[in-house]
């Protein structure tokens, strides 16, 4: 039987996207009772919600998601100029 490809992200992919270590994400998920083996674990929607809710609320300045990513891009551009 062929395996169905899962399009959900892995821990390390979310980690890279939000600039937080995989180890920190694993610790966060385990504090919510979610068993995560390693950075290659595929995340389900509930787990993604936990991560995004935690980190977006922590750093929320009232920006829209577009404004947030525009500011991240501006920071990357500044770092690239150095």
PDB file with one MODEL, atoms N, CA, C and O in Angstrom:
MODEL        1
ATOM      1  N   UNK A   1       0.837  -1.174   0.000  1.00  0.00           N
ATOM      2  CA  UNK A   1       0.000   0.000   0.000  1.00  0.00           C
ATOM      3  C   UNK A   1       0.887   1.244   0.000  1.00  0.00           C
ATOM      4  O   UNK A   1       1.852   1.323   0.760  1.00  0.00           O
ATOM      5  N   UNK A   2       0.560   2.206  -0.849  1.00  0.00           N
ATOM      6  CA  UNK A   2       1.346   3.435  -0.952  1.00  0.00           C
ATOM      7  C   UNK A   2       1.027   4.360   0.218  1.00  0.00           C
ATOM      8  O   UNK A   2      -0.107   4.421   0.693  1.00  0.00           O
ATOM      9  N   UNK A   3       2.041   5.069   0.665  1.00  0.00           N
ATOM     10  CA  UNK A   3       1.852   6.027   1.745  1.00  0.00           C
ATOM     11  C   UNK A   3       1.287   7.321   1.174  1.00  0.00           C
ATOM     12  O   UNK A   3       1.659   7.748   0.081  1.00  0.00           O
ATOM     13  N   UNK A   4       0.397   7.928   1.921  1.00  0.00           N
ATOM     14  CA  UNK A   4      -0.147   9.221   1.539  1.00  0.00           C
ATOM     15  C   UNK A   4       0.786  10.287   2.086  1.00  0.00           C
ATOM     16  O   UNK A   4       1.150  10.269   3.261  1.00  0.00           O
ATOM     17  N   UNK A   5       1.166  11.214   1.217  1.00  0.00           N
ATOM     18  CA  UNK A   5       2.080  12.270   1.650  1.00  0.00           C
ATOM     19  C   UNK A   5       1.365  13.227   2.602  1.00  0.00           C
ATOM     20  O   UNK A   5       0.261  13.695   2.324  1.00  0.00           O
ATOM     21  N   UNK A   6       2.011  13.503   3.720  1.00  0.00           N
ATOM     22  CA  UNK A   6       1.478  14.428   4.710  1.00  0.00           C
ATOM     23  C   UNK A   6       2.098  15.803   4.456  1.00  0.00           C
ATOM     24  O   UNK A   6       3.321  15.942   4.459  1.00  0.00           O
ATOM     25  N   UNK A   7       1.273  16.798   4.241  1.00  0.00           N
ATOM     26  CA  UNK A   7       1.769  18.144   3.955  1.00  0.00           C
ATOM     27  C   UNK A   7       1.971  18.994   5.198  1.00  0.00           C
ATOM     28  O   UNK A   7       2.357  20.158   5.094  1.00  0.00           O
ATOM     29  N   UNK A   8       1.717  18.430   6.369  1.00  0.00           N
ATOM     30  CA  UNK A   8       1.936  19.189   7.593  1.00  0.00           C
ATOM     31  C   UNK A   8       3.428  19.387   7.821  1.00  0.00           C
ATOM     32  O   UNK A   8       4.236  18.531   7.462  1.00  0.00           O
ATOM     33  N   UNK A   9       3.794  20.527   8.422  1.00  0.00           N
ATOM     34  CA  UNK A   9       5.219  20.819   8.642  1.00  0.00           C
ATOM     35  C   UNK A   9       5.813  19.996   9.777  1.00  0.00           C
ATOM     36  O   UNK A   9       5.101  19.456  10.623  1.00  0.00           O
ATOM     37  N   UNK A  10       7.114  19.921   9.766  1.00  0.00           N
ATOM     38  CA  UNK A  10       7.861  19.261  10.830  1.00  0.00           C
ATOM     39  C   UNK A  10       8.298  20.314  11.857  1.00  0.00           C
ATOM     40  O   UNK A  10       8.258  21.515  11.591  1.00  0.00           O
ATOM     41  N   UNK A  11       8.709  19.846  13.014  1.00  0.00           N
ATOM     42  CA  UNK A  11       9.119  20.756  14.082  1.00  0.00           C
ATOM     43  C   UNK A  11      10.206  21.703  13.587  1.00  0.00           C
ATOM     44  O   UNK A  11      10.122  22.909  13.817  1.00  0.00           O
ATOM     45  N   UNK A  12      11.218  21.181  12.917  1.00  0.00           N
ATOM     46  CA  UNK A  12      12.341  22.023  12.495  1.00  0.00           C
ATOM     47  C   UNK A  12      11.926  23.079  11.480  1.00  0.00           C
ATOM     48  O   UNK A  12      12.541  24.144  11.421  1.00  0.00           O
ATOM     49  N   UNK A  13      10.894  22.810  10.678  1.00  0.00           N
ATOM     50  CA  UNK A  13      10.426  23.785   9.694  1.00  0.00           C
ATOM     51  C   UNK A  13       9.743  24.971  10.385  1.00  0.00           C
ATOM     52  O   UNK A  13       9.996  26.128  10.048  1.00  0.00           O
ATOM     53  N   UNK A  14       8.880  24.668  11.347  1.00  0.00           N
ATOM     54  CA  UNK A  14       8.226  25.740  12.108  1.00  0.00           C
ATOM     55  C   UNK A  14       9.280  26.505  12.906  1.00  0.00           C
ATOM     56  O   UNK A  14       9.232  27.731  13.000  1.00  0.00           O
ATOM     57  N   UNK A  15      10.223  25.775  13.474  1.00  0.00           N
ATOM     58  CA  UNK A  15      11.296  26.384  14.251  1.00  0.00           C
ATOM     59  C   UNK A  15      12.043  27.425  13.420  1.00  0.00           C
ATOM     60  O   UNK A  15      12.294  28.537  13.884  1.00  0.00           O
ATOM     61  N   UNK A  16      12.385  27.064  12.224  1.00  0.00           N
ATOM     62  CA  UNK A  16      13.106  27.968  11.329  1.00  0.00           C
ATOM     63  C   UNK A  16      12.243  29.171  10.961  1.00  0.00           C
ATOM     64  O   UNK A  16      12.731  30.300  10.918  1.00  0.00           O
ATOM     65  N   UNK A  17      10.960  28.930  10.697  1.00  0.00           N
ATOM     66  CA  UNK A  17      10.065  30.005  10.282  1.00  0.00           C
ATOM     67  C   UNK A  17       9.857  31.051  11.370  1.00  0.00           C
ATOM     68  O   UNK A  17       9.763  32.242  11.072  1.00  0.00           O
ATOM     69  N   UNK A  18       9.784  30.621  12.622  1.00  0.00           N
ATOM     70  CA  UNK A  18       9.521  31.587  13.691  1.00  0.00           C
ATOM     71  C   UNK A  18      10.784  31.938  14.477  1.00  0.00           C
ATOM     72  O   UNK A  18      10.718  32.666  15.468  1.00  0.00           O
ATOM     73  N   UNK A  19      11.929  31.423  14.038  1.00  0.00           N
ATOM     74  CA  UNK A  19      13.225  31.774  14.611  1.00  0.00           C
ATOM     75  C   UNK A  19      13.333  31.390  16.092  1.00  0.00           C
ATOM     76  O   UNK A  19      13.771  32.177  16.931  1.00  0.00           O
ATOM     77  N   UNK A  20      12.916  30.152  16.379  1.00  0.00           N
ATOM     78  CA  UNK A  20      12.990  29.586  17.733  1.00  0.00           C
ATOM     79  C   UNK A  20      13.626  28.207  17.588  1.00  0.00           C
ATOM     80  O   UNK A  20      13.381  27.520  16.596  1.00  0.00           O
ATOM     81  N   UNK A  21      14.424  27.798  18.543  1.00  0.00           N
ATOM     82  CA  UNK A  21      15.078  26.499  18.425  1.00  0.00           C
ATOM     83  C   UNK A  21      14.065  25.350  18.479  1.00  0.00           C
ATOM     84  O   UNK A  21      13.028  25.444  19.136  1.00  0.00           O
ATOM     85  N   UNK A  22      14.388  24.279  17.780  1.00  0.00           N
ATOM     86  CA  UNK A  22      13.536  23.087  17.791  1.00  0.00           C
ATOM     87  C   UNK A  22      13.385  22.552  19.207  1.00  0.00           C
ATOM     88  O   UNK A  22      12.312  22.088  19.594  1.00  0.00           O
ATOM     89  N   UNK A  23      14.455  22.619  19.967  1.00  0.00           N
ATOM     90  CA  UNK A  23      14.421  22.133  21.347  1.00  0.00           C
ATOM     91  C   UNK A  23      13.403  22.910  22.175  1.00  0.00           C
ATOM     92  O   UNK A  23      12.688  22.325  22.988  1.00  0.00           O
ATOM     93  N   UNK A  24      13.333  24.232  21.973  1.00  0.00           N
ATOM     94  CA  UNK A  24      12.353  25.052  22.689  1.00  0.00           C
ATOM     95  C   UNK A  24      10.931  24.674  22.301  1.00  0.00           C
ATOM     96  O   UNK A  24      10.042  24.638  23.152  1.00  0.00           O
ATOM     97  N   UNK A  25      10.711  24.390  21.014  1.00  0.00           N
ATOM     98  CA  UNK A  25       9.376  23.997  20.567  1.00  0.00           C
ATOM     99  C   UNK A  25       8.985  22.639  21.140  1.00  0.00           C
ATOM    100  O   UNK A  25       7.841  22.437  21.547  1.00  0.00           O
ATOM    101  N   UNK A  26       9.924  21.722  21.170  1.00  0.00           N
ATOM    102  CA  UNK A  26       9.655  20.397  21.733  1.00  0.00           C
ATOM    103  C   UNK A  26       9.304  20.523  23.212  1.00  0.00           C
ATOM    104  O   UNK A  26       8.367  19.879  23.684  1.00  0.00           O
ATOM    105  N   UNK A  27      10.047  21.347  23.943  1.00  0.00           N
ATOM    106  CA  UNK A  27       9.764  21.572  25.364  1.00  0.00           C
ATOM    107  C   UNK A  27       8.381  22.181  25.548  1.00  0.00           C
ATOM    108  O   UNK A  27       7.636  21.776  26.440  1.00  0.00           O
ATOM    109  N   UNK A  28       8.035  23.151  24.710  1.00  0.00           N
ATOM    110  CA  UNK A  28       6.715  23.779  24.784  1.00  0.00           C
ATOM    111  C   UNK A  28       5.615  22.748  24.566  1.00  0.00           C
ATOM    112  O   UNK A  28       4.658  22.686  25.338  1.00  0.00           O
ATOM    113  N   UNK A  29       5.746  21.942  23.521  1.00  0.00           N
ATOM    114  CA  UNK A  29       4.724  20.948  23.218  1.00  0.00           C
ATOM    115  C   UNK A  29       4.608  19.909  24.327  1.00  0.00           C
ATOM    116  O   UNK A  29       3.505  19.486  24.675  1.00  0.00           O
ATOM    117  N   UNK A  30       5.738  19.500  24.878  1.00  0.00           N
ATOM    118  CA  UNK A  30       5.705  18.528  25.972  1.00  0.00           C
ATOM    119  C   UNK A  30       5.025  19.103  27.205  1.00  0.00           C
ATOM    120  O   UNK A  30       4.397  18.364  27.962  1.00  0.00           O
ATOM    121  N   UNK A  31       5.140  20.418  27.419  1.00  0.00           N
ATOM    122  CA  UNK A  31       4.463  21.042  28.562  1.00  0.00           C
ATOM    123  C   UNK A  31       2.944  21.012  28.392  1.00  0.00           C
ATOM    124  O   UNK A  31       2.205  21.146  29.367  1.00  0.00           O
ATOM    125  N   UNK A  32       2.481  20.837  27.153  1.00  0.00           N
ATOM    126  CA  UNK A  32       1.048  20.696  26.871  1.00  0.00           C
ATOM    127  C   UNK A  32       0.643  19.220  26.757  1.00  0.00           C
ATOM    128  O   UNK A  32      -0.485  18.912  26.373  1.00  0.00           O
ATOM    129  N   UNK A  33       1.550  18.329  27.088  1.00  0.00           N
ATOM    130  CA  UNK A  33       1.238  16.902  27.068  1.00  0.00           C
ATOM    131  C   UNK A  33       1.337  16.251  25.702  1.00  0.00           C
ATOM    132  O   UNK A  33       0.817  15.154  25.498  1.00  0.00           O
ATOM    133  N   UNK A  34       2.000  16.915  24.763  1.00  0.00           N
ATOM    134  CA  UNK A  34       2.172  16.369  23.417  1.00  0.00           C
ATOM    135  C   UNK A  34       3.512  15.649  23.356  1.00  0.00           C
ATOM    136  O   UNK A  34       4.542  16.223  23.708  1.00  0.00           O
ATOM    137  N   UNK A  35       3.505  14.411  22.917  1.00  0.00           N
ATOM    138  CA  UNK A  35       4.731  13.632  22.803  1.00  0.00           C
ATOM    139  C   UNK A  35       5.415  13.935  21.472  1.00  0.00           C
ATOM    140  O   UNK A  35       4.849  13.707  20.404  1.00  0.00           O
ATOM    141  N   UNK A  36       6.641  14.453  21.554  1.00  0.00           N
ATOM    142  CA  UNK A  36       7.421  14.787  20.364  1.00  0.00           C
ATOM    143  C   UNK A  36       8.747  14.061  20.471  1.00  0.00           C
ATOM    144  O   UNK A  36       9.495  14.253  21.430  1.00  0.00           O
ATOM    145  N   UNK A  37       9.039  13.221  19.477  1.00  0.00           N
ATOM    146  CA  UNK A  37      10.269  12.427  19.539  1.00  0.00           C
ATOM    147  C   UNK A  37      11.517  13.243  19.224  1.00  0.00           C
ATOM    148  O   UNK A  37      12.517  13.163  19.937  1.00  0.00           O
ATOM    149  N   UNK A  38      11.452  14.030  18.148  1.00  0.00           N
ATOM    150  CA  UNK A  38      12.619  14.809  17.740  1.00  0.00           C
ATOM    151  C   UNK A  38      12.203  15.929  16.780  1.00  0.00           C
ATOM    152  O   UNK A  38      11.015  16.156  16.555  1.00  0.00           O
ATOM    153  N   UNK A  39      13.196  16.623  16.220  1.00  0.00           N
ATOM    154  CA  UNK A  39      12.927  17.772  15.358  1.00  0.00           C
ATOM    155  C   UNK A  39      12.275  17.395  14.022  1.00  0.00           C
ATOM    156  O   UNK A  39      11.772  18.265  13.312  1.00  0.00           O
ATOM    157  N   UNK A  40      12.283  16.118  13.683  1.00  0.00           N
ATOM    158  CA  UNK A  40      11.695  15.663  12.417  1.00  0.00           C
ATOM    159  C   UNK A  40      10.229  15.233  12.570  1.00  0.00           C
ATOM    160  O   UNK A  40       9.611  14.811  11.592  1.00  0.00           O
ATOM    161  N   UNK A  41       9.674  15.333  13.762  1.00  0.00           N
ATOM    162  CA  UNK A  41       8.290  14.946  14.007  1.00  0.00           C
ATOM    163  C   UNK A  41       7.349  15.827  13.195  1.00  0.00           C
ATOM    164  O   UNK A  41       7.490  17.050  13.183  1.00  0.00           O
ATOM    165  N   UNK A  42       6.389  15.203  12.519  1.00  0.00           N
ATOM    166  CA  UNK A  42       5.376  15.934  11.759  1.00  0.00           C
ATOM    167  C   UNK A  42       4.336  16.464  12.746  1.00  0.00           C
ATOM    168  O   UNK A  42       3.842  15.734  13.606  1.00  0.00           O
ATOM    169  N   UNK A  43       4.021  17.732  12.601  1.00  0.00           N
ATOM    170  CA  UNK A  43       3.084  18.378  13.514  1.00  0.00           C
ATOM    171  C   UNK A  43       1.659  18.322  12.986  1.00  0.00           C
ATOM    172  O   UNK A  43       1.417  18.473  11.788  1.00  0.00           O
ATOM    173  N   UNK A  44       0.736  18.107  13.886  1.00  0.00           N
ATOM    174  CA  UNK A  44      -0.687  18.142  13.555  1.00  0.00           C
ATOM    175  C   UNK A  44      -1.205  19.561  13.796  1.00  0.00           C
ATOM    176  O   UNK A  44      -0.522  20.375  14.419  1.00  0.00           O
ATOM    177  N   UNK A  45      -2.400  19.855  13.308  1.00  0.00           N
ATOM    178  CA  UNK A  45      -2.952  21.201  13.417  1.00  0.00           C
ATOM    179  C   UNK A  45      -3.021  21.687  14.863  1.00  0.00           C
ATOM    180  O   UNK A  45      -2.727  22.850  15.138  1.00  0.00           O
ATOM    181  N   UNK A  46      -3.400  20.824  15.774  1.00  0.00           N
ATOM    182  CA  UNK A  46      -3.496  21.206  17.196  1.00  0.00           C
ATOM    183  C   UNK A  46      -2.136  21.667  17.717  1.00  0.00           C
ATOM    184  O   UNK A  46      -2.053  22.654  18.449  1.00  0.00           O
ATOM    185  N   UNK A  47      -1.079  20.962  17.347  1.00  0.00           N
ATOM    186  CA  UNK A  47       0.262  21.294  17.811  1.00  0.00           C
ATOM    187  C   UNK A  47       0.754  22.603  17.196  1.00  0.00           C
ATOM    188  O   UNK A  47       1.409  23.405  17.861  1.00  0.00           O
ATOM    189  N   UNK A  48       0.431  22.807  15.930  1.00  0.00           N
ATOM    190  CA  UNK A  48       0.795  24.068  15.263  1.00  0.00           C
ATOM    191  C   UNK A  48       0.078  25.223  15.943  1.00  0.00           C
ATOM    192  O   UNK A  48       0.668  26.282  16.157  1.00  0.00           O
ATOM    193  N   UNK A  49      -1.196  25.027  16.285  1.00  0.00           N
ATOM    194  CA  UNK A  49      -1.965  26.060  16.983  1.00  0.00           C
ATOM    195  C   UNK A  49      -1.321  26.425  18.320  1.00  0.00           C
ATOM    196  O   UNK A  49      -1.236  27.601  18.673  1.00  0.00           O
ATOM    197  N   UNK A  50      -0.872  25.418  19.055  1.00  0.00           N
ATOM    198  CA  UNK A  50      -0.215  25.674  20.350  1.00  0.00           C
ATOM    199  C   UNK A  50       1.017  26.548  20.146  1.00  0.00           C
ATOM    200  O   UNK A  50       1.203  27.538  20.853  1.00  0.00           O
ATOM    201  N   UNK A  51       1.847  26.187  19.191  1.00  0.00           N
ATOM    202  CA  UNK A  51       3.089  26.927  18.931  1.00  0.00           C
ATOM    203  C   UNK A  51       2.793  28.354  18.505  1.00  0.00           C
ATOM    204  O   UNK A  51       3.318  29.308  19.078  1.00  0.00           O
ATOM    205  N   UNK A  52       1.946  28.491  17.494  1.00  0.00           N
ATOM    206  CA  UNK A  52       1.684  29.832  16.970  1.00  0.00           C
ATOM    207  C   UNK A  52       0.976  30.713  17.989  1.00  0.00           C
ATOM    208  O   UNK A  52       1.294  31.896  18.108  1.00  0.00           O
ATOM    209  N   UNK A  53       0.033  30.160  18.716  1.00  0.00           N
ATOM    210  CA  UNK A  53      -0.654  30.944  19.739  1.00  0.00           C
ATOM    211  C   UNK A  53       0.326  31.424  20.800  1.00  0.00           C
ATOM    212  O   UNK A  53       0.286  32.584  21.212  1.00  0.00           O
ATOM    213  N   UNK A  54       1.197  30.538  21.237  1.00  0.00           N
ATOM    214  CA  UNK A  54       2.171  30.889  22.268  1.00  0.00           C
ATOM    215  C   UNK A  54       3.111  31.984  21.798  1.00  0.00           C
ATOM    216  O   UNK A  54       3.285  32.992  22.484  1.00  0.00           O
ATOM    217  N   UNK A  55       3.716  31.795  20.639  1.00  0.00           N
ATOM    218  CA  UNK A  55       4.727  32.745  20.189  1.00  0.00           C
ATOM    219  C   UNK A  55       4.140  34.009  19.593  1.00  0.00           C
ATOM    220  O   UNK A  55       4.728  35.080  19.743  1.00  0.00           O
ATOM    221  N   UNK A  56       3.013  33.924  18.930  1.00  0.00           N
ATOM    222  CA  UNK A  56       2.416  35.144  18.390  1.00  0.00           C
ATOM    223  C   UNK A  56       1.864  36.016  19.504  1.00  0.00           C
ATOM    224  O   UNK A  56       1.964  37.240  19.429  1.00  0.00           O
ATOM    225  N   UNK A  57       1.282  35.414  20.538  1.00  0.00           N
ATOM    226  CA  UNK A  57       0.789  36.204  21.663  1.00  0.00           C
ATOM    227  C   UNK A  57       1.936  36.820  22.451  1.00  0.00           C
ATOM    228  O   UNK A  57       1.811  37.925  22.980  1.00  0.00           O
ATOM    229  N   UNK A  58       3.032  36.118  22.525  1.00  0.00           N
ATOM    230  CA  UNK A  58       4.189  36.602  23.277  1.00  0.00           C
ATOM    231  C   UNK A  58       4.776  37.858  22.636  1.00  0.00           C
ATOM    232  O   UNK A  58       5.229  38.763  23.337  1.00  0.00           O
ATOM    233  N   UNK A  59       4.767  37.911  21.320  1.00  0.00           N
ATOM    234  CA  UNK A  59       5.410  39.016  20.612  1.00  0.00           C
ATOM    235  C   UNK A  59       4.418  39.934  19.917  1.00  0.00           C
ATOM    236  O   UNK A  59       4.820  40.773  19.110  1.00  0.00           O
ATOM    237  N   UNK A  60       3.141  39.796  20.209  1.00  0.00           N
ATOM    238  CA  UNK A  60       2.121  40.577  19.524  1.00  0.00           C
ATOM    239  C   UNK A  60       2.203  42.048  19.919  1.00  0.00           C
ATOM    240  O   UNK A  60       2.144  42.401  21.097  1.00  0.00           O
ATOM    241  N   UNK A  61       2.338  42.883  18.914  1.00  0.00           N
ATOM    242  CA  UNK A  61       2.356  44.328  19.118  1.00  0.00           C
ATOM    243  C   UNK A  61       1.107  44.955  18.488  1.00  0.00           C
ATOM    244  O   UNK A  61       1.025  46.172  18.323  1.00  0.00           O
ATOM    245  N   UNK A  62       0.143  44.104  18.142  1.00  0.00           N
ATOM    246  CA  UNK A  62      -1.057  44.602  17.494  1.00  0.00           C
ATOM    247  C   UNK A  62      -0.932  44.676  15.982  1.00  0.00           C
ATOM    248  O   UNK A  62      -1.854  45.133  15.306  1.00  0.00           O
ATOM    249  N   UNK A  63       0.205  44.231  15.441  1.00  0.00           N
ATOM    250  CA  UNK A  63       0.415  44.256  13.995  1.00  0.00           C
ATOM    251  C   UNK A  63      -0.425  43.191  13.314  1.00  0.00           C
ATOM    252  O   UNK A  63      -0.772  42.173  13.913  1.00  0.00           O
ATOM    253  N   UNK A  64      -0.742  43.442  12.064  1.00  0.00           N
ATOM    254  CA  UNK A  64      -1.340  42.382  11.264  1.00  0.00           C
ATOM    255  C   UNK A  64      -0.227  41.432  10.870  1.00  0.00           C
ATOM    256  O   UNK A  64       0.951  41.761  11.011  1.00  0.00           O
ATOM    257  N   UNK A  65      -0.583  40.273  10.383  1.00  0.00           N
ATOM    258  CA  UNK A  65       0.434  39.296   9.980  1.00  0.00           C
ATOM    259  C   UNK A  65       1.301  39.850   8.848  1.00  0.00           C
ATOM    260  O   UNK A  65       2.499  39.573   8.789  1.00  0.00           O
ATOM    261  N   UNK A  66       0.698  40.627   7.955  1.00  0.00           N
ATOM    262  CA  UNK A  66       1.455  41.223   6.852  1.00  0.00           C
ATOM    263  C   UNK A  66       2.488  42.224   7.373  1.00  0.00           C
ATOM    264  O   UNK A  66       3.624  42.258   6.900  1.00  0.00           O
ATOM    265  N   UNK A  67       2.081  43.040   8.355  1.00  0.00           N
ATOM    266  CA  UNK A  67       3.007  44.009   8.937  1.00  0.00           C
ATOM    267  C   UNK A  67       4.137  43.307   9.683  1.00  0.00           C
ATOM    268  O   UNK A  67       5.286  43.747   9.636  1.00  0.00           O
ATOM    269  N   UNK A  68       3.811  42.224  10.363  1.00  0.00           N
ATOM    270  CA  UNK A  68       4.815  41.467  11.101  1.00  0.00           C
ATOM    271  C   UNK A  68       5.876  40.916  10.158  1.00  0.00           C
ATOM    272  O   UNK A  68       7.073  41.064  10.406  1.00  0.00           O
ATOM    273  N   UNK A  69       5.433  40.276   9.070  1.00  0.00           N
ATOM    274  CA  UNK A  69       6.403  39.704   8.139  1.00  0.00           C
ATOM    275  C   UNK A  69       7.156  40.777   7.361  1.00  0.00           C
ATOM    276  O   UNK A  69       8.308  40.564   6.981  1.00  0.00           O
ATOM    277  N   UNK A  70       6.537  41.910   7.118  1.00  0.00           N
ATOM    278  CA  UNK A  70       7.236  43.020   6.467  1.00  0.00           C
ATOM    279  C   UNK A  70       8.357  43.527   7.377  1.00  0.00           C
ATOM    280  O   UNK A  70       9.444  43.851   6.899  1.00  0.00           O
ATOM    281  N   UNK A  71       8.096  43.596   8.684  1.00  0.00           N
ATOM    282  CA  UNK A  71       9.138  44.044   9.606  1.00  0.00           C
ATOM    283  C   UNK A  71      10.269  43.020   9.696  1.00  0.00           C
ATOM    284  O   UNK A  71      11.437  43.394   9.803  1.00  0.00           O
ATOM    285  N   UNK A  72       9.925  41.715   9.651  1.00  0.00           N
ATOM    286  CA  UNK A  72      10.973  40.681   9.634  1.00  0.00           C
ATOM    287  C   UNK A  72      11.834  40.799   8.390  1.00  0.00           C
ATOM    288  O   UNK A  72      13.057  40.677   8.460  1.00  0.00           O
ATOM    289  N   UNK A  73      11.193  41.038   7.245  1.00  0.00           N
ATOM    290  CA  UNK A  73      11.931  41.179   5.987  1.00  0.00           C
ATOM    291  C   UNK A  73      12.840  42.405   6.047  1.00  0.00           C
ATOM    292  O   UNK A  73      13.973  42.356   5.569  1.00  0.00           O
ATOM    293  N   UNK A  74      12.359  43.495   6.625  1.00  0.00           N
ATOM    294  CA  UNK A  74      13.174  44.701   6.768  1.00  0.00           C
ATOM    295  C   UNK A  74      14.398  44.423   7.641  1.00  0.00           C
ATOM    296  O   UNK A  74      15.495  44.892   7.341  1.00  0.00           O
ATOM    297  N   UNK A  75      14.208  43.659   8.725  1.00  0.00           N
ATOM    298  CA  UNK A  75      15.333  43.304   9.589  1.00  0.00           C
ATOM    299  C   UNK A  75      16.357  42.463   8.841  1.00  0.00           C
ATOM    300  O   UNK A  75      17.562  42.672   8.987  1.00  0.00           O
ATOM    301  N   UNK A  76      15.882  41.513   8.041  1.00  0.00           N
ATOM    302  CA  UNK A  76      16.792  40.671   7.265  1.00  0.00           C
ATOM    303  C   UNK A  76      17.563  41.504   6.250  1.00  0.00           C
ATOM    304  O   UNK A  76      18.753  41.279   6.030  1.00  0.00           O
ATOM    305  N   UNK A  77      16.884  42.465   5.635  1.00  0.00           N
ATOM    306  CA  UNK A  77      17.544  43.325   4.662  1.00  0.00           C
ATOM    307  C   UNK A  77      18.621  44.174   5.320  1.00  0.00           C
ATOM    308  O   UNK A  77      19.690  44.382   4.746  1.00  0.00           O
ATOM    309  N   UNK A  78      18.337  44.673   6.538  1.00  0.00           N
ATOM    310  CA  UNK A  78      19.321  45.451   7.280  1.00  0.00           C
ATOM    311  C   UNK A  78      20.545  44.602   7.620  1.00  0.00           C
ATOM    312  O   UNK A  78      21.679  45.065   7.497  1.00  0.00           O
ATOM    313  N   UNK A  79      20.316  43.375   8.042  1.00  0.00           N
ATOM    314  CA  UNK A  79      21.414  42.479   8.386  1.00  0.00           C
ATOM    315  C   UNK A  79      22.238  42.128   7.158  1.00  0.00           C
ATOM    316  O   UNK A  79      23.455  41.967   7.250  1.00  0.00           O
ATOM    317  N   UNK A  80      21.590  42.011   6.019  1.00  0.00           N
ATOM    318  CA  UNK A  80      22.296  41.669   4.779  1.00  0.00           C
ATOM    319  C   UNK A  80      23.195  42.822   4.325  1.00  0.00           C
ATOM    320  O   UNK A  80      24.223  42.584   3.691  1.00  0.00           O
ATOM    321  N   UNK A  81      22.829  44.048   4.636  1.00  0.00           N
ATOM    322  CA  UNK A  81      23.614  45.212   4.241  1.00  0.00           C
ATOM    323  C   UNK A  81      24.898  45.325   5.048  1.00  0.00           C
ATOM    324  O   UNK A  81      25.866  45.939   4.598  1.00  0.00           O
ATOM    325  N   UNK A  82      24.911  44.730   6.249  1.00  0.00           N
ATOM    326  CA  UNK A  82      26.076  44.839   7.136  1.00  0.00           C
ATOM    327  C   UNK A  82      27.193  43.988   6.687  1.00  0.00           C
ATOM    328  O   UNK A  82      28.246  43.965   7.324  1.00  0.00           O
TER     329      UNK A  82
ENDMDL
END
